[in-house]
Amino acid sequence: TDLSSVYSMLFGKKANVFNPLIFYQNPGSLCGNGFCDEGEGPFSCCWDCRCPEEYYCSLASPLEGDYCRSLGSISLKYMAADPWMAIPSFNRENDIYIIVKIEARPQGLSILRQQYTIGQSTGNARCEYASGDMYRCRITVPADPDCEGGEQTISPNSLRLVLAFPDGPESRGQREADLILSLPDIRVGS
């Protein structure tokens, strides 16, 4: 490459100027400069070039490398429950702790809404980060003082989490994912 096509120098008019200004004429693309430069695209630098609508920019810094990830890849997976989806009676409220995994968990996520449905009842779950991609969610099976006893099964049951997470630079704001997970039947014995 001819250096004159890459660099240019500017000298002052006075003869005693020994430090010229040097300009780099062909900087190319620089991921993270806020401009979608030639040679950049959403799948090589989503920090500068927006991802398509069904994707989000997955990382919080262009220095980490970034790429578009599918919103559809984020999902909930049921892992376990304590107690094992069984409660002794309807005479009082009973808490069940559900362990769920957020598949393809976005970085920097927060949980906006945590709701559950147990049979015909709905309520607010309380989910806390456990480790890795795992969360522990408390759901409350309401008391039923009119229950006549015996064994019963409660269904359908589900957990709904609405997640918020960054979409590249702060100026773009956040994206949301509304996830619903079907839960196993709950057995009630008297």
Solvent accessible surface area in square Angstrom, and as a share of the most:
residue,aa,sasa,rsa
1,T,149,0.87
2,D,96,0.50
3,L,126,0.63
4,S,75,0.49
5,S,64,0.41
6,V,28,0.16
7,Y,93,0.35
8,S,38,0.24
9,M,114,0.51
10,L,98,0.49
11,F,125,0.52
12,G,41,0.39
13,K,209,0.89
14,K,148,0.63
15,A,103,0.80
16,N,108,0.55
17,V,64,0.37
18,F,167,0.69
19,N,130,0.67
20,P,36,0.23
21,L,110,0.55
22,I,105,0.53
23,F,105,0.44
24,Y,121,0.46
25,Q,97,0.43
26,N,97,0.50
27,P,98,0.62
28,G,51,0.49
29,S,52,0.33
30,L,121,0.60
31,C,50,0.30
32,G,29,0.28
33,N,58,0.30
34,G,57,0.54
35,F,141,0.59
36,C,78,0.47
37,D,37,0.19
38,E,168,0.75
39,G,74,0.71
40,E,26,0.12
41,G,18,0.17
42,P,41,0.26
43,F,116,0.48
44,S,73,0.47
45,C,3,0.02
46,C,0,0.00
47,W,39,0.14
48,D,17,0.09
49,C,6,0.04
50,R,146,0.53
51,C,19,0.12
52,P,50,0.31
53,E,135,0.61
54,E,103,0.46
55,Y,58,0.22
56,Y,1,0.00
57,C,0,0.00
58,S,7,0.04
59,L,23,0.12
60,A,59,0.46
61,S,27,0.18
62,P,29,0.18
63,L,169,0.84
64,E,102,0.46
65,G,38,0.37
66,D,12,0.06
67,Y,107,0.41
68,C,10,0.06
69,R,63,0.23
70,S,40,0.26
71,L,39,0.19
72,G,71,0.68
73,S,50,0.32
74,I,7,0.03
75,S,45,0.29
76,L,19,0.09
77,K,103,0.43
78,Y,48,0.18
79,M,76,0.34
80,A,38,0.30
81,A,13,0.10
82,D,90,0.46
83,P,58,0.36
84,W,146,0.51
85,M,2,0.01
86,A,32,0.25
87,I,8,0.04
88,P,84,0.53
89,S,22,0.14
90,F,19,0.08
91,N,124,0.64
92,R,149,0.55
93,E,107,0.48
94,N,8,0.04
95,D,61,0.32
96,I,0,0.00
97,Y,59,0.22
98,I,0,0.00
99,I,47,0.24
100,V,0,0.00
101,K,59,0.25
102,I,0,0.00
103,E,54,0.24
104,A,29,0.22
105,R,75,0.27
106,P,1,0.00
107,Q,90,0.40
108,G,58,0.55
109,L,28,0.14
110,S,53,0.34
111,I,36,0.18
112,L,85,0.42
113,R,104,0.38
114,Q,46,0.20
115,Q,62,0.27
116,Y,19,0.07
117,T,42,0.24
118,I,4,0.02
119,G,10,0.10
120,Q,173,0.77
121,S,41,0.27
122,T,106,0.62
123,G,22,0.21
124,N,124,0.64
125,A,9,0.07
126,R,144,0.53
127,C,14,0.08
128,E,103,0.46
129,Y,120,0.46
130,A,53,0.41
131,S,67,0.43
132,G,47,0.45
133,D,47,0.24
134,M,53,0.24
135,Y,13,0.05
136,R,98,0.36
137,C,0,0.00
138,R,86,0.31
139,I,1,0.00
140,T,30,0.17
141,V,0,0.00
142,P,50,0.32
143,A,42,0.32
144,D,56,0.29
145,P,119,0.75
146,D,125,0.65
147,C,33,0.20
148,E,171,0.77
149,G,29,0.28
150,G,41,0.39
151,E,158,0.71
152,Q,75,0.33
153,T,82,0.48
154,I,21,0.11
155,S,53,0.34
156,P,94,0.59
157,N,6,0.03
158,S,27,0.17
159,L,0,0.00
160,R,71,0.26
161,L,0,0.00
162,V,1,0.01
163,L,0,0.00
164,A,1,0.01
165,F,0,0.00
166,P,36,0.22
167,D,9,0.05
168,G,4,0.04
169,P,26,0.16
170,E,167,0.75
171,S,111,0.71
172,R,45,0.16
173,G,32,0.31
174,Q,110,0.49
175,R,50,0.18
176,E,99,0.45
177,A,11,0.08
178,D,78,0.41
179,L,18,0.09
180,I,121,0.61
181,L,21,0.10
182,S,90,0.58
183,L,13,0.06
184,P,51,0.32
185,D,73,0.38
186,I,0,0.00
187,R,129,0.47
188,V,5,0.03
189,G,22,0.21
190,S,105,0.68
